[in-house]
């Protein structure tokens, strides 16, 4: 199944996407992470159910945040109204997110740790570098499932699980091959047009980062050799 037929991300294969400006030059391919999702999920929601609708919304939002270059081409959210916050921090607009490097990982891994203690420093990464880091670390992707939906639109509250297998290096640490996962709660607020206008995430980033520094230290040349693999570069 190619990315043009992705059954979990409806905005990837519709006519409206033919002129989309993609961050990495082409639509992302989610074949590997979809396989990981289907093999490792603990819930399977009925088509048309509230949970399945929320899952589709979140996966579309995540795809756009990570891969669309022009915010005006986002379809899951209203770029003029949208704000994002992590663990109760001050909400950021898309423009403020862009100043943090744009993309998804940097906003999702904000930290108040002293700089010298940071395993991953979002202030030092760009959208491109963060994408390279995590697609190298998780060559099969970092899967997402919705575990429970506590309320439906316009204010959607849900519990989620993210997981992947550390089969590539991370920030000077060798791959362990182990599963790394995290759990959290998110609140998505929709407007009258069913566009996302507010996103709030609550989770512990250390659940993710702690699992990525268990391997022994490796030198930079070894890490660069693995991260330059074309298979990893093309992972969606």
Secondary structure in CASP SS format (residue, H / E / C, confidence):
PFRMAT SS
TARGET T0000
AUTHOR 0000-0000-0000
METHOD secondary structure of the structure
MODEL  1
X C 1.00
X C 1.00
X H 1.00
X H 1.00
X H 1.00
X C 1.00
X C 1.00
X C 1.00
X C 1.00
X H 1.00
X H 1.00
X H 1.00
X C 1.00
X C 1.00
X H 1.00
X H 1.00
X H 1.00
X H 1.00
X H 1.00
X C 1.00
X C 1.00
X E 1.00
X C 1.00
X C 1.00
X C 1.00
X C 1.00
X C 1.00
X C 1.00
X C 1.00
X C 1.00
X H 1.00
X H 1.00
X H 1.00
X H 1.00
X H 1.00
X H 1.00
X H 1.00
X H 1.00
X H 1.00
X H 1.00
X C 1.00
X C 1.00
X C 1.00
X C 1.00
X C 1.00
X C 1.00
X C 1.00
X C 1.00
X C 1.00
X H 1.00
X H 1.00
X H 1.00
X H 1.00
X H 1.00
X H 1.00
X H 1.00
X H 1.00
X H 1.00
X H 1.00
X H 1.00
X H 1.00
X H 1.00
X H 1.00
X H 1.00
X H 1.00
X H 1.00
X H 1.00
X E 1.00
X C 1.00
X C 1.00
X H 1.00
X H 1.00
X H 1.00
X C 1.00
X C 1.00
X C 1.00
X E 1.00
X C 1.00
X C 1.00
X C 1.00
X C 1.00
X C 1.00
X E 1.00
X E 1.00
X E 1.00
X E 1.00
X C 1.00
X C 1.00
X C 1.00
X C 1.00
X C 1.00
X E 1.00
X C 1.00
X H 1.00
X H 1.00
X H 1.00
X H 1.00
X H 1.00
X H 1.00
X C 1.00
X C 1.00
X C 1.00
X C 1.00
X C 1.00
X H 1.00
X H 1.00
X H 1.00
X H 1.00
X C 1.00
X C 1.00
X C 1.00
X C 1.00
X C 1.00
X C 1.00
X H 1.00
X H 1.00
X H 1.00
X C 1.00
X C 1.00
X C 1.00
X C 1.00
X H 1.00
X H 1.00
X H 1.00
X C 1.00
X C 1.00
X H 1.00
X H 1.00
X H 1.00
X H 1.00
X H 1.00
X H 1.00
X H 1.00
X H 1.00
X H 1.00
X H 1.00
X H 1.00
X C 1.00
X C 1.00
X C 1.00
X C 1.00
X C 1.00
X E 1.00
X E 1.00
X E 1.00
X E 1.00
X E 1.00
X E 1.00
X E 1.00
X E 1.00
X E 1.00
X C 1.00
X C 1.00
X C 1.00
X E 1.00
X E 1.00
X E 1.00
X E 1.00
X E 1.00
X E 1.00
X E 1.00
X E 1.00
X E 1.00
X E 1.00
X E 1.00
X C 1.00
X C 1.00
X C 1.00
X C 1.00
X E 1.00
X C 1.00
X C 1.00
X E 1.00
X C 1.00
X C 1.00
X C 1.00
X C 1.00
X C 1.00
X E 1.00
X E 1.00
X E 1.00
X E 1.00
X E 1.00
X E 1.00
X E 1.00
X E 1.00
X E 1.00
X E 1.00
X E 1.00
X E 1.00
X C 1.00
X C 1.00
X C 1.00
X C 1.00
X C 1.00
X E 1.00
X E 1.00
X E 1.00
X E 1.00
X E 1.00
X E 1.00
X E 1.00
X E 1.00
X C 1.00
X H 1.00
X H 1.00
X H 1.00
X H 1.00
X H 1.00
X H 1.00
X H 1.00
X H 1.00
X C 1.00
X C 1.00
X C 1.00
X C 1.00
X E 1.00
X C 1.00
X C 1.00
X H 1.00
X H 1.00
X H 1.00
X H 1.00
X H 1.00
X H 1.00
X H 1.00
X H 1.00
X C 1.00
X C 1.00
X H 1.00
X H 1.00
X H 1.00
X H 1.00
X C 1.00
X C 1.00
X C 1.00
END
